[in-house]
Amino acid sequence: MSAEQQRWEQLRAQAQGYLPADFARQVVRRAQHHHRPNRHEYVVIAITVGFCLVTVAVANWYLGNHIQDRNLTLWSVAAAQIRALRTSI
């Protein structure tokens, strides 16, 4: 057995110490009794997704315009300096 395999075995043994003996059975039982989300939950999820998308779009639009305005200002300053330098030569 390689050192890597031994380390994985140690990690599995350590993890088993944290889990109850019937962990797999509990997971299967909970999955069988798990209810499907109802219509109200889907509506809340859809509203949350819509709100997040709108927020990201507005933030992107605002920041994009802010960055573009700043870049245009910096480029106009650079262009004015170049014009001033050319006229002084």
C-alpha positions as CSV (number, residue, x, y, z in Angstrom):
1,M,0.0,0.0,0.0
2,S,1.4,3.4,-1.0
3,A,1.9,6.3,1.3
4,E,-1.0,8.1,-0.4
5,Q,-3.4,5.1,0.1
6,Q,-2.4,4.9,3.8
7,R,-3.1,8.6,4.3
8,W,-6.5,8.1,2.7
9,E,-7.3,5.2,5.0
10,Q,-6.3,7.3,8.0
11,L,-8.6,10.1,6.8
12,R,-11.5,7.7,6.3
13,A,-11.0,6.2,9.7
14,Q,-10.8,9.7,11.2
15,A,-14.0,10.7,9.4
16,Q,-15.8,7.6,10.6
17,G,-15.1,8.7,14.1
18,Y,-17.2,11.9,13.5
19,L,-20.2,10.1,12.0
20,P,-22.7,8.0,13.8
21,A,-22.8,4.3,13.0
22,D,-26.1,4.5,11.1
23,F,-25.3,7.6,9.2
24,A,-26.0,6.1,5.8
25,R,-29.4,4.8,7.0
26,Q,-30.3,8.2,8.4
27,V,-29.4,9.9,5.1
28,V,-31.5,7.5,3.1
29,R,-34.5,7.8,5.5
30,R,-34.4,11.6,5.4
31,A,-34.2,11.5,1.6
32,Q,-37.2,9.3,1.4
33,H,-39.2,11.5,3.7
34,H,-38.0,14.8,2.1
35,H,-40.9,16.8,0.7
36,R,-40.7,18.6,-2.6
37,P,-40.7,22.4,-2.5
38,N,-44.2,23.8,-2.9
39,R,-45.2,26.6,-5.2
40,H,-44.6,29.3,-2.6
41,E,-41.0,28.3,-2.2
42,Y,-40.5,28.4,-6.0
43,V,-42.0,31.9,-6.1
44,V,-39.6,33.0,-3.4
45,I,-36.7,31.5,-5.2
46,A,-37.7,33.1,-8.5
47,I,-38.1,36.5,-6.9
48,T,-34.7,36.2,-5.2
49,V,-33.0,35.2,-8.5
50,G,-34.7,38.1,-10.3
51,F,-33.7,40.6,-7.6
52,C,-30.1,39.3,-7.7
53,L,-29.9,39.6,-11.5
54,V,-31.4,43.1,-11.5
55,T,-28.9,44.2,-8.8
56,V,-25.9,42.8,-10.7
57,A,-27.1,44.4,-13.9
58,V,-27.6,47.8,-12.3
59,A,-24.3,47.6,-10.5
60,N,-22.5,46.5,-13.7
61,W,-24.1,49.3,-15.7
62,Y,-23.3,52.0,-13.0
63,L,-19.7,50.8,-12.5
64,G,-19.2,50.4,-16.2
65,N,-20.4,53.9,-16.9
66,H,-18.3,55.3,-14.0
67,I,-15.2,53.6,-15.2
68,Q,-15.8,54.6,-18.8
69,D,-16.3,58.2,-17.8
70,R,-13.1,58.2,-15.7
71,N,-11.1,56.6,-18.6
72,L,-12.5,59.2,-21.1
73,T,-11.5,62.0,-18.7
74,L,-8.0,60.6,-18.3
75,W,-7.6,60.2,-22.0
76,S,-8.8,63.7,-22.7
77,V,-6.3,65.0,-20.2
78,A,-3.6,63.0,-21.9
79,A,-4.7,64.3,-25.3
80,A,-4.6,67.9,-24.1
81,Q,-1.1,67.3,-22.7
82,I,0.0,65.9,-26.0
83,R,-1.5,68.8,-27.9
84,A,0.2,71.3,-25.6
85,L,3.5,69.5,-26.0
86,R,3.2,69.5,-29.8
87,T,2.4,73.2,-29.9
88,S,5.4,74.0,-27.7
89,I,7.9,72.1,-29.9
